[in-house]
Amino acid sequence: MPTLAANATRMPRSGIRAVMDVAWTIPDVIGLHVGEPSFVTPDHVLDGARLALDRHETRYVPNAGILPLREAIAAKVATHNGITASPGQVVVSAGGMQALYLALAASVSRGDEVLVPDPGWPNFAMAVQLLQARPVRYPLRPENGFQPDPADLDRLVTARTRAMIVNSPSNPLGTVLTPAHAEALCRFADAYDLWLISDECYDAITFDVPHVSPAAWDEAGRVLSCFSFSKTYAMTGMRVGYLVAPPKVAAVTSIMQEPLLSCVNAPAQRAALAALSGGGDFVELMRRTYQERRDKAAALLDEAGIGYHLPHGAFYLWLDVRDRCGGDVTDWALRLLNAEHVAVAPGTAFGPAGAGWARVCLATKDAALLEGLRRLVEFRD
Ligand SMILES: Cc1ncc(COP(=O)(O)O)c(C=O)c1O
């Protein structure tokens, strides 16, 4: 048998899988470990796809996506994100993940280094590795409110650093970049001539602060902004996201879509267009529901004296279990799962800085979320 590519076989398995594998075997498990919205996809979004199917819109469409969707996205980022972009600067992707992959594949080469958040979504490091580049983790510390510290970034930059990934609102932390941090990151990228890849998959889900897009401070055409329909419209399986990039990058990444997937499937793009054309109420209802769940969960944890980082966006709660887990947080999560039938994501799945922490998903319905937290609070082994 020929050998497999080393960068593929060296890919680490997601640290959440250890919990998932066991959770699947427990029929009455309370699953607080995965990030799937508890809402069903709204009807107006489904209608968009249905109409496309009825009209037999089942053929190839442009690599960068159908024009009406790119126009609607350009209008959306202008009003919601403060980003001025033409439809030609929008590339429709298969979910936010593929927008990220496009951004990385267009900007980094073999052996380059990419700054990734720690803790951060594991897919960042995995994608960098698949491209034969090297993820370099930058710490997000509780004492800084989990915001990036410029001193850390300066220390980690080398001659090989080509890009930095920033994620706001953050999975798993729920932190939201402040305008000052967003601007500082752009100036940091200017100082070292880096690409700034901004993952804004949860841009519609912030609680008591506004979402800010680093591209609004981009003076040099170096910010590649990645968005998704998955969480905003509870349509994770439809697989539609988008990259908004400077014209040259958008042109290159449109061409890259050809060998990667040719184009995103047309009915899913019509569903995304329908999502943007209506449904403001749905997004607000969902956002408010997550905020209410956050507040109920926080009240329960306050009463129990368990530490956590109060999220201002996304739908995760970052729990401090350093004094409970006895060292290895994955082992602790497995013991919790086996004893109490509650699944949480171990913090180390998001990088070494997650040691002693666990991620709880607030997208779970209220009753299950609160019962799961109650059992977690009472769990002592
Ligand atoms: C931080 C972050 N970015 C991007 C994504 C990509 O989502 P999708 O590919 O479904 O759009 C996710 C999904 O969980 C995420 O948590």
The ligand as a Gaussian input file, in Angstrom:
#p B3LYP/6-31G(d) Opt

LIG

0 1
 C      -15.764000      29.095000      15.821000
 C      -16.445000      28.432000      14.681000
 N      -16.159000      28.829000      13.453000
 C      -16.719000      28.287000      12.378000
 C      -17.643000      27.278000      12.511000
 C      -18.177000      26.734000      11.240000
 O      -19.457000      26.416000      11.154000
 P      -20.100000      25.974000       9.779000
 O      -19.021000      25.350000       8.936000
 O      -21.189000      25.046000      10.130000
 O      -20.607000      27.216000       9.143000
 C      -17.990000      26.800000      13.781000
 C      -18.922000      25.695000      13.978000
 O      -19.103000      25.138000      15.021000
 C      -17.370000      27.408000      14.902000
 O      -17.672000      27.034000      16.156000

